[in-house]
Amino acid sequence: MKRYLVPVSLALTAGLVLTSVASAAAPQLDQKTVYMMDDITAVFEQGANAPQYGNIENDKDGCGWTAGWIGFCTATGDMLELVEKYNKAKPGNVLEKYTPTLRKLADSGSDSVKELGTKFPADWKTAAKDKAFQQLQIKIGHDLYLTPALTIAGQIGIKTNLGVENLFDTALMMGPGPKDCDGMPKIVKETTAAVGGTPATGKNEKAWLKTYNEIRVKHMKKPCTPGREADWPQAVDRSEALQKLSDTGKQDLRPPLTVGGGYDVTITNPHD
């Protein structure tokens, strides 16, 4: 389930310069690695070994409806962005009629699910069968969370696939922007201060990431992000699972890969 609740519009205008995945400053990921990262996200979000595009639930965690591969939320604006882009790609689609209500919920940050009506979950599942909708879910997830993770990775000298995955998962769960008080840039900054540098300045990446995970867990246990006090302490298994991959030498994220930390899901054929 999704545990990130900073409005996307705020996060993306908070001063972080986004670049494409192919940025010269960022680590270069082959397609299989990107698929693996997408599947790891599916493990954390739905306990599955591949993206679950049609998943939709009300976790009563402040997000409203949480749906799709990364848990797009009606309260935060990322679901609105997805549906608006789907409308452009497929005018008249089954979700288009919900656009004004999704905009109202996103603008107000409301976690109410009543306004969308009782047929919204079924319509979401119908849309999720459309390959175009699936591809948009992946693209927007990458644009919002993987791209800033790659940008930061390039800036601090992260070279391994697992290192990028750590940043990606933090951005998705806790926020990608510098104004997110528990977000990925904040944890990077605190880790750099604690270690006295970054891999780009000569610090060992594996050791740096171990400290990063320790600091991330502290943020999850005592978050400053409003509304996260109840559920984020229960999410430390994400960081623990990623640290276990590091401890067992899985920095390249090559399959077969078993995600532990209580998930115990094995990915043998990474795919979207």
Secondary structure, DSSP 8 states (H G I E B T S, - for coil): -----S-HHHHHTSS-----TT-TTS----HHHHHHHHHHHHHHHHS-SS--TT-EEE-SSSSSEEETTTTEETTTSHHHHHHHHHHHHSTT-TTGGGHHHHHHHHHHT----STT-TTHHHHHHHHTTSHHHHHHHHHHHIIIIIHHHHHHHHHHT--SHHHHHHHHHHHHHH-SSTT-TTSHHHHHHHHHHHHTS-GGGT--HHHHHHHHHHHHHHHHHS--STT-TTTGGGGHHHHHHHHHHHHTT-TT--SSEEETTTT-EEESS---
